[in-house]
Amino acid sequence: MNEWLLSRISLQLINDRVFGGSCHFGSKVGSFGGRAERQPLSCAVMFHLHCTKKLLDRIKPEICAPGRSDTSLGNWYATLLFWKPQVALLVSERTLLPVLMPLAPSATLARRFPAQLALVLKEHGVSSEFIAQEVWRMDKVQYAKTANRSVVGILNEFVMQAEFWLAAYAYEKGDDDDLLAISAKLAETPCSPLYKGPVSPDKALHELVKAGSQA
């Protein structure tokens, strides 16, 4: 399946599960922050995905120099969890928001990620306008090696926390709804990089969304 078709399928999943089929994703997006945003997808909007070595070895992508994402949530960090079936854990560098999703097929992880992120953002009560804009800005991806040791440390902490939530609530490792529930639980975890501010990723997310709506 080519990347263009996979991208269209992912956007349709977002449309059906997040927006109830009321939005239309094509070359343009709808309103954001009370204004009509009509911008072509030909613009080179992208996000940077920093992967651990074990995930890079699995995906085998072209590695680019670290850069700055066009998204509000900033760059993302990702690692591989050797569950059965295997799972990818992604964390926003800006808010430390965690997202768990099925790894397979690993080559299409970045193209499937916006759809899963949209579901996680909806779970946190984020507005459809913010979600639509964030997804639009994830049209392209550039892979990079990890560069922020603090975020890598959070990735490792979340891996252990995810194992705890699996045992505590008897979640299924490959169930989409359970991965969504675990992602939400992890977001409540106090994280040391956030101690001087919102403390936990879920609160950091809402502060970011609120600040954006007031800008």
Helices and strands as residue ranges (DSSP letters): H 3-17, E 31-32, E 35-36, E 46-51, H 53-59, E 76-81, E 87-92, E 98-102, G 106-108, H 109-123, H 128-136, E 140-145, H 149-169, H 176-186, G 192-194, H 201-214
